Amino acid sequence: MTATQPKRSRTATFSLYLVVGTLLAAAVLGAVLIIVGDQANVAGRAWLTLLLVAAFAGAVALDSVAANGPNRWYLAASTIVNVVLVAVGLNKLWNGWLQPQNTADPVVWILQIWVFLLIVVLLRVALLVTQLYWHFFVSRAKIALTRVTGMVALLLAWISALVLAIPLALPEADWADWWWRIAGAAALVAVVALVVPVVVRAFEPKPPKPQPAPQPIAVFDPRTGQYYVPQPPPAAPQPPPPADSAPQVEQGT
């Protein structure tokens, strides 16, 4: 009798195809940009591209451990976030769309690297908050108010993260003053909204705690000078029930 092979889930299959496609696209894009792209510091860009792809593969391998956890959607969501980060990183490494023009300046390189790391922190923290809040305040919510406030908090958290990350990913665009006002307001509202589900969950009805069993009280015996726990008297033996007398049957002579 042969053992059945475990089947891969749909989210794992989607993540696998997405990872393979991203790695292939990164390799092809890097090769094309080496040939026809900006020729300033090609070797450094190539090594940083390999480092970025290796970090992406390592992050996906770590996320695959949580594929069978309580949040089955986490692997697919984390893979999508990592793909976006790889795209942003390649755009910055190879001086792509709406990036600074003076790529030979070391200050521009250092600034671009730190800006990219800030984008990574923003999106990964938003994903971590989503994982925690969905598990504790949506999936395990006991009342509808906790579930609704948790979902609203996650929506506002992602809006604030994206509003802050997009200008960092495309720094050369003309970002108006109203955009930064929206970013500040969204960040403030998101922080307050993340606190609301915690407060609501704290006031959820709690199940009654089991009462502890009564503990026996020790009694001091003056004759022995020691404490002892009185034992209940043994139950008196019950007399056996009377046996039913069998009906006598008259026999004919």
Sequence and secondary structure as in RCSB ss.txt:
>XXXX:A:sequence
MTATQPKRSRTATFSLYLVVGTLLAAAVLGAVLIIVGDQANVAGRAWLTLLLVAAFAGAVALDSVAANGPNRWYL
AASTIVNVVLVAVGLNKLWNGWLQPQNTADPVVWILQIWVFLLIVVLLRVALLVTQLYWHFFVSRAKIALTRVTG
MVALLLAWISALVLAIPLALPEADWADWWWRIAGAAALVAVVALVVPVVVRAFEPKPPKPQPAPQPIAVFDPRTG
QYYVPQPPPAAPQPPPPADSAPQVEQGT
>XXXX:A:secstr
         HHHHHHHHHHHHHHHHHHHHHHHHHHHS  TTHHHHHHHHHHHHHHHHHHHHHHGGGGGSS TTHH
HHHHHHHHHHHHHHHHHHTT TT  S TT HHHHHHHHHHHHHHHHHHHHHHHHHHHHIIIIIIT SSHHHHHHH
HHHHHHHHHHHHHHHHHHHSTTS   HHHHHHHHHHHHHHHHHHHHHHHHHHTS              EEETTTT
EEE                         
